């Protein structure tokens, strides 16, 4: 390109280039390489000879708003890596792929390569539907030459072990237990307005669900522009940074809520949308790159399956799926399509057939869920299929093992402390309530123990698909969150909290003592936003508003991040309640220095174990922080049921009167499980430590 080229000369070169390029250029099959000069139409560009490897021509004299359109035929729908072969003496060029005048991928900024024939390759990615189509390269900013564009299927380079059922446990192909702990990507592919501060309205009337939002957008701008604006929102609400944040907070699985209309063309039932797999593929790819699994959760089926008062299936109102055979048939068709697509994708941990399908009775739900199970299993012989829990429980299913089913699991959503379930006031009371739920009654019965006994008898895996342990527990929230995952995993259950992100107008200043429903929120330092009336805003204003979610400053709950990544280590204080397995132990809030929790209700022969890495072989000093109103307590540190050290626990004058007892132990280096065993009970313990001598 020569920026001083006279307009008339450029126009003549462009006209000649169009005549040459437009003659006889066949459709290009993708994956494959598009020679830049093989366009079927263009505006503003011209051809010139290139000195790049392979010779031939390149497209040059590219200015802002110039474009080239190509005829392509992707062999399959999916994400493609895009490589642009470019040269520039100025830098600052910008290129984007578009269809029908609208961008379909991210804008890629091009570097200064040192000259108009000094070539380099710049990468991007894009989702393409299958089949013949036109694809346009738009120059958002000019000042570059283009030689070719290469398209290859996007791969993550990661293969996760497939998840299977082994009795009541989730295991990998080698039979090793897999402790799935993750989070729900709510408000992305199935909107719930409260998660955005109920920020949207239509001519002053609040928008309560996704149906009303889409109806408002369609009514003003038409169906095509509604679809584009919804894509802008989806492209902005979740991106790579969010998957990085989830991974950084200790998550290894993502439950992915989506509506049927993300995949099925609602205007043409039993037909896949052209972009049907764009967002599910994207989520699976991004999770897989980070070693995370995905649970596909049909959050909203055709006609709706949830209770009439709920809006999380897309539309508040009656659950028409249960009274309409066509809606149920479309749901079967949808799962047939999903299973066919992902049957060989090992990073998909499970199929969650229906979210909170409580618009019907338990027996009707169980019968239909078994029908859906059979539809999926006909196309996918291996993935775990989740049978949805009713708000009354799972008893209507009986035992799926007696039906000869394999790789089958149940789910329930547990929200202790909310909506009438053991509700108590204040963070301390909430923390103790959660501790009781997790560790059961003093007799070892009730609470989560009853569910563990039920699932053990059914010999079937379990997912706690939604739970919320931090928003009402204040300063205890991070530790309670970690303990909830630990206890659920101890039982063999998978667990995904609700939710990854919520935002509010003012955002969060990072104070974890007062936190919303998201592990992550928008920051009060530059991440605030206001309301939007989609009934009066221009489509450009709506687009800008939606795009803002992609760039707004975020802040994570650092207490949760700390505890989710915490490990017991030699040389540091080990909180007693952070055991990975136990028998008979319970936890409670403590008044000892530093606050938090202690382990209590310790009876003779109770025990708790801790995975710990001992850095070197040798002697270690021991400290145990204990309290007791009794005489005769005895604490034993053991390994593989062998005593390593035994200490007497003195009478300290009360359950919260604390003292530190000491001892020594000889340990070999390496990762190991150490246990604290109560040879004689009647004491509490707050923390312990081992320090190399």
C-alpha positions as CSV (number, residue, x, y, z in Angstrom):
1,X,0.0,0.0,0.0
2,X,1.1,3.6,-0.7
3,X,-0.9,6.0,1.4
4,X,-0.2,8.8,-1.1
5,X,-1.6,6.9,-4.0
6,X,-3.9,9.2,-6.1
7,X,-7.6,8.3,-5.8
8,X,-8.0,7.9,-9.5
9,X,-5.0,5.5,-9.8
10,X,-6.3,3.5,-6.9
11,X,-9.8,3.3,-8.5
12,X,-8.3,2.1,-11.8
13,X,-6.2,-0.6,-10.0
14,X,-9.2,-1.7,-8.0
15,X,-11.4,-2.0,-11.1
16,X,-8.7,-4.1,-12.8
17,X,-8.3,-6.2,-9.7
18,X,-12.1,-6.8,-9.4
19,X,-12.1,-7.9,-13.1
20,X,-9.3,-10.4,-12.4
21,X,-10.4,-11.6,-9.0
22,X,-14.0,-11.9,-9.9
23,X,-13.4,-14.1,-12.9
24,X,-13.7,-17.8,-12.2
25,X,-13.0,-17.9,-8.4
26,X,-14.8,-21.0,-7.1
27,X,-16.2,-21.5,-3.6
28,X,-13.4,-22.3,-1.1
29,X,-14.0,-25.3,1.2
30,X,-13.2,-24.7,4.8
31,X,-11.0,-25.7,6.6
32,X,-8.6,-24.3,4.0
33,X,-6.8,-21.3,2.8
34,X,-8.4,-18.3,1.1
35,X,-6.1,-16.4,-1.3
36,X,-6.8,-12.8,-0.6
37,X,-7.2,-12.0,-4.2
38,X,-9.9,-14.7,-4.7
39,X,-12.7,-12.3,-3.6
40,X,-16.1,-12.3,-5.4
41,X,-16.6,-8.6,-4.7
42,X,-14.7,-5.8,-3.0
43,X,-14.7,-2.1,-2.3
44,X,-11.6,0.1,-2.5
45,X,-8.7,-2.4,-2.6
46,X,-6.3,-3.3,-5.4
47,X,-4.0,-6.2,-6.3
48,X,-0.3,-6.2,-6.6
49,X,2.5,-8.8,-7.0
50,X,3.8,-10.1,-3.7
51,X,7.3,-11.3,-2.7
52,X,5.9,-13.4,0.1
53,X,6.6,-17.1,0.1
54,X,4.7,-18.7,-2.8
55,X,4.6,-15.5,-4.9
56,X,1.4,-14.6,-6.7
57,X,-0.6,-11.5,-5.7
58,X,-1.7,-9.8,-2.5
59,X,-4.4,-7.3,-1.8
60,X,-3.1,-3.9,-1.1
61,X,-4.1,-0.2,-0.8
62,X,-6.5,-1.2,2.0
63,X,-8.0,1.8,3.6
64,X,-10.6,2.1,6.5
65,X,-14.0,0.7,5.5
66,X,-12.6,-1.2,2.5
67,X,-13.8,-4.8,2.2
68,X,-13.5,-8.1,0.3
69,X,-16.2,-10.8,0.1
70,X,-15.5,-14.4,-0.4
71,X,-17.6,-17.5,-1.2
72,X,-16.8,-20.2,1.3
73,X,-18.2,-23.6,2.3
74,X,-17.4,-24.7,5.9
75,X,-17.7,-28.5,6.2
76,X,-19.1,-28.3,9.7
77,X,-20.4,-25.7,12.1
78,X,-17.9,-24.7,14.8
79,X,-15.1,-22.4,16.0
80,X,-12.3,-21.9,13.5
81,X,-8.8,-20.5,14.1
82,X,-8.3,-17.6,11.6
83,X,-4.8,-16.7,10.4
84,X,-4.3,-13.4,8.5
85,X,-1.1,-13.1,6.4
86,X,-0.4,-9.4,6.6
87,X,2.2,-6.8,6.0
88,X,2.3,-3.1,7.0
89,X,4.8,-0.3,7.1
90,X,2.6,1.7,9.6
91,X,0.7,-0.6,11.9
92,X,-2.6,0.1,13.4
93,X,-4.7,-1.7,10.9
94,X,-7.8,-3.4,12.1
95,X,-9.7,-6.3,10.4
96,X,-12.9,-8.2,11.3
97,X,-14.9,-10.9,9.6
98,X,-18.5,-10.0,8.8
99,X,-21.7,-11.4,7.3
100,X,-24.7,-9.4,6.1
101,X,-22.9,-6.2,7.1
102,X,-22.5,-7.3,10.8
103,X,-19.3,-8.4,12.5
104,X,-19.2,-12.0,13.5
105,X,-15.9,-12.1,15.2
106,X,-13.5,-10.0,17.2
107,X,-11.7,-7.1,15.7
108,X,-8.0,-7.9,15.2
109,X,-5.4,-5.2,15.4
110,X,-2.4,-5.6,13.0
111,X,1.2,-4.8,13.8
112,X,3.8,-2.8,11.9
113,X,5.8,-5.5,10.2
114,X,8.5,-3.1,8.9
115,X,7.4,-2.9,5.3
116,X,4.7,-3.5,2.8
117,X,6.2,-6.8,1.8
118,X,7.5,-7.9,5.2
119,X,5.0,-10.6,6.1
120,X,3.7,-12.0,9.4
121,X,0.7,-14.1,10.5
122,X,-1.8,-12.8,13.0
123,X,-4.5,-15.0,14.6
124,X,-8.1,-14.7,15.6
125,X,-11.1,-17.0,15.9
126,X,-14.6,-17.1,14.6
127,X,-17.7,-19.3,14.7
128,X,-19.0,-20.4,11.3
129,X,-22.2,-22.2,10.4
130,X,-21.9,-25.2,8.0
131,X,-22.6,-24.9,4.3
132,X,-22.2,-22.4,1.5
133,X,-22.1,-18.8,2.5
134,X,-20.5,-15.4,1.9
135,X,-17.8,-14.1,4.2
136,X,-16.6,-10.5,4.2
137,X,-13.2,-9.2,5.5
138,X,-13.8,-5.6,6.7
139,X,-11.0,-3.1,7.3
140,X,-12.0,-1.2,10.4
141,X,-8.7,0.7,10.0
142,X,-6.5,0.6,7.0
143,X,-2.8,0.7,6.3
144,X,-2.0,-3.0,5.6
145,X,-1.7,-5.6,2.8
146,X,-3.3,-9.0,2.9
147,X,-1.9,-12.2,1.2
148,X,-4.1,-15.0,2.4
149,X,-6.5,-16.1,5.2
150,X,-6.3,-19.6,6.6
151,X,-9.2,-21.3,8.5
152,X,-8.6,-24.4,10.7
153,X,-10.8,-26.1,13.3
154,X,-10.1,-24.7,16.7
155,X,-8.6,-27.3,19.1
156,X,-7.7,-26.9,22.7
157,X,-4.7,-29.2,22.8
158,X,-6.2,-30.7,26.0
159,X,-7.9,-34.0,26.5
160,X,-9.5,-34.5,29.8
161,X,-10.2,-38.0,31.2
162,X,-13.8,-39.0,30.6
163,X,-16.1,-39.0,33.6
164,X,-18.0,-42.2,34.4
165,X,-20.1,-43.7,37.2
166,X,-18.6,-46.3,39.6
167,X,-21.4,-47.0,42.1
168,X,-22.1,-43.8,44.0
169,X,-18.9,-42.1,42.8
170,X,-17.8,-39.9,39.9
171,X,-14.7,-41.5,38.5
172,X,-12.3,-41.2,35.5
173,X,-11.6,-44.0,33.0
174,X,-8.9,-45.4,35.3
175,X,-11.5,-45.7,38.1
176,X,-10.0,-42.8,40.1
177,X,-12.4,-40.7,42.1
178,X,-13.0,-37.2,40.6
179,X,-14.0,-34.5,43.1
180,X,-16.0,-32.1,40.9
181,X,-16.3,-28.6,42.4
182,X,-17.5,-25.8,40.3
183,X,-19.9,-22.9,39.6
184,X,-22.9,-22.0,37.5
185,X,-22.5,-19.6,34.6
186,X,-25.8,-18.0,35.3
187,X,-27.3,-15.0,33.3
188,X,-25.2,-15.8,30.2
189,X,-27.1,-18.2,28.0
190,X,-30.3,-18.0,30.2
191,X,-30.9,-14.6,31.5
192,X,-32.1,-13.9,35.1
193,X,-32.6,-10.2,35.4
194,X,-32.0,-10.0,39.2
195,X,-28.3,-11.0,38.5
196,X,-27.9,-7.6,36.7
197,X,-29.6,-5.5,39.4
198,X,-33.0,-5.9,37.5
199,X,-31.5,-3.1,35.3
200,X,-33.6,-3.4,32.1
201,X,-37.0,-1.8,31.4
202,X,-39.4,-1.3,28.5
203,X,-40.9,2.2,28.4
204,X,-40.6,2.4,32.2
205,X,-42.0,-1.1,32.9
206,X,-39.5,-3.5,34.4
207,X,-38.4,-6.5,32.3
208,X,-38.7,-9.6,34.4
209,X,-37.5,-12.3,32.1
210,X,-35.7,-13.1,28.9
211,X,-38.9,-13.6,26.9
212,X,-40.0,-10.0,27.5
213,X,-36.5,-8.6,26.7
214,X,-36.4,-10.4,23.4
215,X,-40.0,-9.4,22.6
216,X,-39.2,-5.8,23.3
217,X,-36.1,-5.9,21.1
218,X,-37.9,-7.7,18.2
219,X,-40.8,-5.3,18.4
220,X,-38.6,-2.3,18.0
221,X,-35.8,-3.5,15.7
222,X,-37.0,-6.8,14.1
223,X,-36.0,-10.4,14.7
224,X,-32.5,-10.2,13.0
225,X,-31.4,-7.1,15.0
226,X,-32.7,-8.7,18.2
227,X,-30.6,-11.7,17.5
228,X,-27.6,-9.6,16.9
229,X,-28.0,-7.6,20.1
230,X,-28.5,-10.8,22.1
231,X,-25.2,-12.1,20.6
232,X,-23.5,-8.9,21.6
233,X,-24.7,-9.4,25.2
234,X,-23.5,-13.1,25.2
235,X,-20.2,-12.2,23.7
236,X,-19.7,-9.6,26.4
237,X,-21.1,-11.1,29.6
238,X,-18.6,-14.0,29.5
239,X,-15.2,-14.1,27.9
240,X,-11.8,-15.7,28.5
241,X,-11.1,-13.6,31.5
242,X,-14.1,-15.1,33.3
243,X,-12.8,-18.7,32.7
244,X,-9.4,-17.6,34.1
245,X,-11.2,-16.2,37.2
246,X,-13.1,-19.4,37.7
247,X,-10.0,-21.5,37.4
248,X,-8.1,-19.2,39.7
249,X,-10.8,-19.7,42.4
250,X,-10.2,-23.4,42.5
251,X,-13.0,-24.6,40.1
252,X,-12.7,-27.7,37.9
253,X,-16.2,-27.8,36.5
254,X,-18.7,-25.4,35.1
255,X,-22.4,-26.0,35.0
256,X,-23.7,-24.3,31.9
257,X,-27.4,-23.1,32.0
258,X,-28.9,-22.5,28.5
259,X,-32.3,-22.1,26.9
260,X,-33.6,-24.4,24.2
261,X,-33.9,-21.4,21.8
262,X,-30.1,-21.0,21.9
263,X,-30.0,-24.2,19.8
264,X,-33.4,-24.7,18.2
265,X,-34.8,-22.1,15.8
266,X,-37.9,-21.1,17.7
267,X,-39.5,-19.8,14.4
268,X,-38.8,-23.2,12.7
269,X,-39.2,-26.0,15.3
270,X,-37.0,-29.1,14.9
271,X,-34.4,-27.0,13.1
272,X,-31.0,-26.1,14.4
273,X,-30.1,-22.4,14.4
274,X,-27.2,-21.6,12.1
275,X,-25.2,-20.7,15.2
276,X,-26.7,-23.4,17.3
277,X,-23.4,-24.6,18.8
278,X,-21.5,-21.3,19.0
279,X,-21.8,-20.7,22.7
280,X,-21.8,-24.3,24.0
281,X,-18.7,-25.1,21.9
282,X,-17.1,-21.9,23.1
283,X,-17.7,-22.7,26.8
284,X,-16.5,-26.3,26.4
285,X,-13.3,-25.1,24.6
286,X,-12.5,-22.4,27.1
287,X,-13.1,-24.7,30.0
288,X,-11.1,-27.5,28.5
289,X,-8.1,-25.3,27.8
290,X,-8.0,-24.7,31.6
291,X,-8.5,-28.3,32.6
292,X,-12.1,-27.8,33.6
293,X,-15.2,-30.0,32.8
294,X,-18.6,-28.7,31.7
295,X,-22.1,-29.9,32.7
296,X,-24.7,-29.0,30.0
297,X,-27.8,-27.8,31.8
298,X,-31.1,-27.3,29.9
299,X,-32.3,-24.4,32.0
300,X,-35.3,-23.7,29.9
301,X,-37.2,-26.2,27.7
302,X,-39.7,-25.3,24.9
303,X,-42.9,-24.2,26.6
304,X,-41.2,-24.0,30.0
305,X,-40.8,-26.6,32.7
306,X,-40.5,-24.6,35.9
307,X,-43.0,-23.4,38.4
308,X,-45.3,-20.6,37.2
309,X,-43.7,-18.0,39.4
310,X,-40.2,-18.7,38.1
311,X,-38.5,-16.9,35.2
312,X,-35.3,-18.9,35.0
313,X,-36.7,-21.1,32.2
314,X,-36.9,-18.0,30.0
315,X,-40.5,-17.0,30.6
316,X,-42.4,-16.5,33.8
317,X,-45.8,-18.2,33.7
318,X,-47.3,-21.6,33.4
319,X,-45.0,-24.5,32.5
320,X,-46.7,-25.4,29.3
321,X,-44.3,-28.2,28.4
322,X,-46.1,-30.6,30.8
323,X,-49.5,-30.1,29.0
324,X,-48.2,-29.9,25.4
325,X,-47.0,-33.1,23.7
326,X,-45.2,-31.0,21.0
327,X,-43.1,-29.1,23.5
328,X,-42.1,-32.4,25.1
329,X,-41.3,-33.9,21.7
330,X,-39.2,-30.9,20.8
331,X,-37.3,-31.3,24.1
332,X,-36.5,-34.9,23.1
333,X,-35.4,-33.7,19.7
334,X,-33.1,-31.1,21.3
335,X,-31.4,-33.7,23.5
336,X,-31.0,-36.0,20.5
337,X,-29.1,-33.1,18.8
338,X,-27.0,-32.3,21.8
339,X,-26.0,-35.9,22.4
340,X,-25.1,-36.4,18.8
341,X,-22.9,-33.3,18.9
342,X,-21.0,-34.0,22.1
343,X,-21.0,-37.8,22.4
344,X,-17.2,-37.9,21.9
345,X,-16.3,-34.8,24.0
346,X,-14.7,-36.1,27.2
347,X,-14.6,-32.6,28.8
348,X,-18.4,-32.8,29.0
349,X,-18.9,-34.3,32.4
350,X,-22.7,-34.8,32.3
351,X,-26.0,-33.9,30.6
352,X,-28.4,-32.2,33.0
353,X,-31.7,-32.9,31.4
354,X,-34.0,-30.3,33.0
355,X,-33.4,-27.5,35.5
356,X,-35.9,-27.3,38.4
357,X,-38.8,-28.9,36.5
358,X,-41.3,-28.2,39.2
359,X,-44.3,-27.3,37.1
360,X,-45.5,-30.8,37.5
361,X,-45.7,-33.7,40.0
362,X,-42.8,-35.9,40.9
363,X,-44.1,-39.0,39.1
364,X,-44.8,-37.2,35.8
365,X,-41.3,-35.7,36.0
366,X,-39.6,-39.1,36.7
367,X,-41.4,-40.8,33.8
368,X,-40.5,-38.0,31.3
369,X,-36.9,-37.9,32.6
370,X,-36.5,-41.6,31.9
371,X,-37.8,-40.9,28.4
372,X,-35.2,-38.2,27.9
373,X,-32.6,-40.6,29.3
374,X,-33.4,-43.1,26.6
375,X,-33.2,-40.5,23.9
376,X,-29.8,-39.4,24.9
377,X,-28.5,-42.9,25.5
378,X,-29.6,-43.9,22.0
379,X,-27.0,-41.4,20.6
380,X,-24.4,-41.3,23.4
381,X,-23.6,-44.6,25.1
382,X,-21.1,-43.2,27.7
383,X,-21.8,-39.8,29.2
384,X,-23.3,-39.4,32.6
385,X,-27.0,-38.4,32.4
386,X,-28.4,-36.5,35.4
387,X,-32.0,-37.3,36.4
388,X,-33.5,-34.0,37.7
389,X,-34.7,-33.8,41.3
390,X,-38.2,-32.6,42.1
391,X,-38.8,-30.1,44.9
392,X,-40.2,-33.0,46.8
393,X,-37.0,-35.1,46.3
394,X,-36.0,-38.1,44.1
395,X,-38.1,-41.0,45.5
396,X,-40.4,-41.1,42.4
397,X,-37.5,-42.5,40.4
398,X,-37.0,-45.6,42.4
399,X,-33.5,-47.0,41.9
400,X,-32.2,-46.5,38.4
401,X,-29.8,-49.4,38.8
402,X,-32.7,-51.8,38.9
403,X,-33.6,-50.6,35.4
404,X,-30.2,-51.7,34.1
405,X,-29.1,-48.1,33.6
406,X,-25.5,-47.1,33.7
407,X,-23.7,-43.7,33.9
408,X,-26.7,-42.2,35.6
409,X,-26.8,-39.7,38.5
410,X,-29.3,-37.6,40.4
411,X,-29.2,-33.9,41.2
412,X,-30.8,-31.7,43.8
413,X,-30.5,-28.0,44.7
414,X,-29.7,-27.3,48.4
415,X,-30.2,-23.8,49.8
416,X,-30.0,-24.1,53.6
417,X,-30.5,-20.8,55.3
418,X,-32.8,-19.4,52.5
419,X,-36.5,-19.5,51.6
420,X,-37.6,-21.1,54.9
421,X,-34.9,-23.8,55.1
422,X,-33.4,-23.4,58.6
423,X,-33.4,-19.6,58.2
424,X,-31.6,-17.8,61.0
425,X,-30.5,-14.2,61.4
426,X,-27.0,-12.9,61.4
427,X,-23.7,-14.1,59.9
428,X,-22.6,-16.2,63.0
429,X,-26.0,-17.9,63.3
430,X,-25.9,-18.6,59.5
431,X,-22.4,-20.0,59.7
432,X,-23.3,-22.4,62.6
433,X,-26.5,-23.4,60.7
434,X,-24.4,-24.3,57.6
435,X,-21.9,-26.2,59.9
436,X,-24.8,-28.3,61.3
437,X,-26.1,-29.0,57.8
438,X,-22.7,-30.2,56.7
439,X,-21.8,-32.2,59.8
440,X,-25.2,-33.4,60.8
441,X,-26.7,-33.6,64.3
442,X,-24.6,-34.6,67.3
443,X,-25.9,-38.2,66.9
444,X,-24.5,-38.3,63.3
445,X,-28.0,-38.3,61.7
446,X,-30.2,-35.8,60.0
447,X,-29.2,-32.9,57.7
448,X,-26.8,-33.9,54.9
449,X,-26.2,-37.3,56.5
450,X,-29.7,-38.4,55.6
451,X,-29.0,-37.6,51.9
452,X,-25.7,-39.3,52.0
453,X,-27.4,-42.4,53.4
454,X,-30.1,-42.3,50.7
455,X,-27.5,-42.0,47.9
456,X,-25.3,-44.7,49.4
457,X,-28.3,-47.0,49.4
458,X,-29.1,-46.2,45.8
459,X,-25.4,-46.6,44.9
460,X,-25.8,-43.7,42.5
461,X,-23.7,-40.5,42.0
462,X,-25.1,-37.1,43.1
463,X,-24.7,-33.5,42.0
464,X,-25.6,-30.6,44.1
465,X,-26.4,-28.5,41.1
466,X,-27.0,-25.2,43.0
467,X,-26.1,-24.0,46.5
468,X,-25.2,-20.7,48.1
469,X,-23.1,-20.7,51.2
470,X,-21.4,-17.3,51.3
471,X,-23.9,-14.4,50.8
472,X,-25.4,-14.5,54.3
473,X,-22.4,-15.8,56.2
474,X,-20.3,-12.6,56.2
475,X,-16.7,-13.1,57.3
476,X,-17.2,-16.8,57.6
477,X,-18.3,-17.0,53.9
478,X,-15.0,-18.1,52.4
479,X,-14.3,-20.9,54.8
480,X,-17.9,-22.1,54.8
481,X,-17.8,-22.2,51.0
482,X,-14.7,-24.4,51.0
483,X,-16.1,-26.6,53.7
484,X,-19.3,-27.1,51.7
485,X,-17.3,-28.3,48.7
486,X,-15.1,-30.5,50.9
487,X,-18.0,-32.3,52.7
488,X,-20.0,-32.8,49.5
489,X,-16.8,-34.2,47.8
490,X,-16.2,-36.4,50.9
491,X,-19.6,-37.9,50.3
492,X,-18.6,-38.5,46.7
493,X,-21.0,-35.7,45.4
494,X,-20.2,-33.2,42.7
495,X,-21.1,-29.6,43.5
496,X,-21.7,-26.4,41.5
497,X,-22.5,-23.2,43.4
498,X,-24.8,-20.5,42.2
499,X,-23.4,-18.3,40.8
500,X,-20.2,-17.2,39.1
501,X,-21.1,-13.5,38.6
502,X,-23.7,-11.0,39.7
503,X,-23.4,-7.2,39.2
504,X,-25.0,-4.2,40.8
505,X,-25.2,-0.5,39.9
506,X,-22.6,0.6,42.4
507,X,-20.5,-2.5,42.3
508,X,-18.4,-4.0,45.2
509,X,-15.5,-2.4,47.0
510,X,-14.1,-5.8,47.7
511,X,-15.4,-6.1,51.3
512,X,-16.0,-9.8,51.6
513,X,-18.0,-9.3,54.8
514,X,-20.9,-8.1,52.7
515,X,-21.1,-9.9,49.4
516,X,-23.7,-10.8,46.8
517,X,-24.6,-14.0,45.0
518,X,-21.6,-14.1,42.6
519,X,-18.1,-15.3,43.3
520,X,-17.3,-12.3,41.2
521,X,-18.9,-8.9,41.0
522,X,-18.3,-5.6,39.2
523,X,-15.9,-3.3,41.0
524,X,-17.0,0.0,42.5
525,X,-13.7,1.3,41.2
526,X,-14.6,1.8,37.6
527,X,-17.1,-1.0,37.1
528,X,-20.4,0.7,38.0
529,X,-23.3,1.1,35.5
530,X,-26.8,2.3,35.3
531,X,-30.2,1.2,34.1
532,X,-31.3,1.0,30.5
533,X,-34.8,1.4,29.0
534,X,-34.8,-0.7,25.8
535,X,-38.1,0.8,24.8
536,X,-36.5,4.2,24.1
537,X,-32.8,3.6,23.7
538,X,-31.4,3.3,20.2
539,X,-30.0,0.0,19.0
540,X,-26.5,1.6,19.1
541,X,-27.0,2.6,22.7
542,X,-28.2,-0.9,23.6
543,X,-25.2,-2.4,21.9
544,X,-22.8,-0.1,23.7
545,X,-24.5,-0.9,27.0
546,X,-24.3,-4.7,26.5
547,X,-20.6,-4.4,25.4
548,X,-19.9,-2.6,28.6
549,X,-20.2,-5.9,30.5
550,X,-17.2,-7.2,28.6
551,X,-14.9,-4.4,29.8
552,X,-16.3,-3.4,33.2
553,X,-13.8,-3.8,36.1
554,X,-14.4,-7.0,38.1
555,X,-13.6,-7.9,41.6
556,X,-13.5,-11.4,43.0
557,X,-14.3,-12.5,46.6
558,X,-10.8,-12.8,47.9
559,X,-11.8,-14.8,51.0
560,X,-13.4,-17.5,48.8
561,X,-10.4,-17.4,46.5
562,X,-8.0,-17.9,49.5
563,X,-9.9,-20.8,51.1
564,X,-10.7,-22.6,47.8
565,X,-6.9,-22.7,47.1
566,X,-5.9,-23.3,50.7
567,X,-3.8,-26.5,51.4
568,X,-2.5,-27.9,54.7
569,X,1.2,-27.3,54.8
570,X,4.0,-27.9,57.2
571,X,5.3,-24.7,58.8
572,X,1.9,-23.0,58.8
573,X,-1.2,-23.1,61.1
574,X,-3.6,-25.7,60.0
575,X,-7.2,-24.9,60.8
576,X,-8.6,-28.0,62.5
577,X,-12.0,-27.8,60.7
578,X,-10.3,-28.0,57.3
579,X,-10.1,-31.8,57.3
580,X,-10.8,-33.6,54.1
581,X,-12.5,-36.6,55.8
582,X,-13.8,-37.4,59.2
583,X,-15.9,-39.5,61.4
584,X,-18.0,-37.9,64.1
585,X,-16.5,-34.4,64.0
586,X,-18.5,-31.2,63.9
587,X,-17.5,-27.5,63.6
588,X,-18.7,-24.4,65.3
589,X,-17.7,-20.7,65.5
590,X,-15.0,-20.0,68.1
591,X,-14.2,-17.1,70.4
592,X,-10.5,-17.9,70.4
593,X,-8.1,-15.3,69.1
594,X,-8.5,-14.9,65.4
595,X,-12.2,-16.1,65.3
596,X,-13.4,-18.4,62.7
597,X,-14.3,-22.0,63.6
598,X,-13.1,-24.8,65.8
599,X,-13.9,-28.5,65.8
600,X,-16.1,-29.7,68.6
601,X,-18.4,-32.4,69.8
602,X,-15.4,-34.8,69.8
603,X,-16.1,-38.2,71.3
604,X,-13.9,-41.1,71.9
605,X,-12.8,-42.8,68.6
606,X,-13.8,-39.8,66.4
607,X,-11.1,-38.8,63.8
608,X,-10.4,-36.4,61.0
609,X,-7.7,-36.5,58.3
610,X,-5.7,-34.0,56.4
611,X,-3.8,-34.4,53.1
612,X,-0.4,-32.7,53.6
613,X,3.0,-32.5,51.9
614,X,5.9,-33.0,54.3
615,X,8.8,-31.2,52.8
616,X,11.6,-33.3,54.3
617,X,12.3,-36.3,56.4
618,X,13.1,-35.5,60.1
619,X,11.8,-34.3,63.4
620,X,8.9,-31.8,63.7
621,X,7.5,-29.8,66.6
622,X,3.8,-30.1,67.1
623,X,1.3,-27.6,68.5
624,X,-2.4,-28.2,69.1
625,X,-4.8,-25.5,70.2
626,X,-7.3,-27.2,72.5
627,X,-10.1,-26.4,75.0
628,X,-12.0,-28.7,77.4
629,X,-14.0,-28.5,80.7
630,X,-13.0,-32.2,81.3
631,X,-10.1,-34.2,82.5
632,X,-8.6,-37.2,80.7
633,X,-8.8,-36.2,77.1
634,X,-6.2,-37.7,74.7
635,X,-5.3,-36.6,71.2
636,X,-3.3,-38.9,68.9
637,X,-1.6,-37.9,65.6
638,X,-1.6,-40.9,63.4
639,X,-0.8,-42.2,59.9
640,X,-2.4,-45.3,58.3
641,X,-3.9,-46.1,61.7
642,X,-0.4,-46.1,63.4
643,X,0.2,-43.7,66.3
644,X,2.9,-41.1,65.6
645,X,2.4,-39.0,68.7
646,X,0.0,-39.0,71.7
647,X,-0.8,-36.0,73.9
648,X,-2.9,-35.5,76.9
649,X,-5.6,-32.8,76.6
650,X,-5.9,-30.8,79.9
651,X,-8.9,-29.3,81.6
652,X,-8.8,-25.7,80.4
653,X,-11.9,-24.6,82.4
654,X,-14.4,-24.4,79.5
655,X,-15.1,-25.3,75.8
656,X,-13.8,-21.9,74.7
657,X,-11.0,-21.5,77.2
658,X,-8.0,-22.2,75.0
659,X,-4.4,-23.4,75.5
660,X,-1.7,-24.8,73.3
661,X,-0.2,-28.2,73.9
662,X,3.0,-29.4,72.3
663,X,4.9,-32.5,71.2
664,X,7.3,-33.9,68.6
665,X,7.0,-36.3,65.8
666,X,9.3,-37.9,63.2
667,X,7.9,-37.8,59.6
668,X,9.1,-39.0,56.3
669,X,9.0,-36.6,53.3
670,X,6.2,-36.6,50.7
671,X,2.5,-36.2,50.2
672,X,0.5,-38.1,52.9
673,X,-2.7,-38.2,55.0
674,X,-2.2,-37.4,58.7
675,X,-5.1,-37.9,61.1
676,X,-6.1,-36.6,64.4
677,X,-7.7,-39.4,66.5
678,X,-9.6,-39.0,69.8
679,X,-8.4,-41.8,72.0
680,X,-10.4,-40.2,74.7
681,X,-12.9,-37.4,73.8
682,X,-14.5,-34.5,75.5
683,X,-12.4,-31.6,74.0
684,X,-12.3,-29.0,71.2
685,X,-9.5,-28.1,68.8
686,X,-9.0,-24.9,66.9
687,X,-5.8,-25.4,65.0
688,X,-2.6,-27.4,64.9
689,X,0.8,-27.1,63.3
690,X,4.0,-29.0,62.6
691,X,7.3,-27.2,62.2
692,X,10.6,-28.7,61.1
693,X,13.1,-28.9,64.0
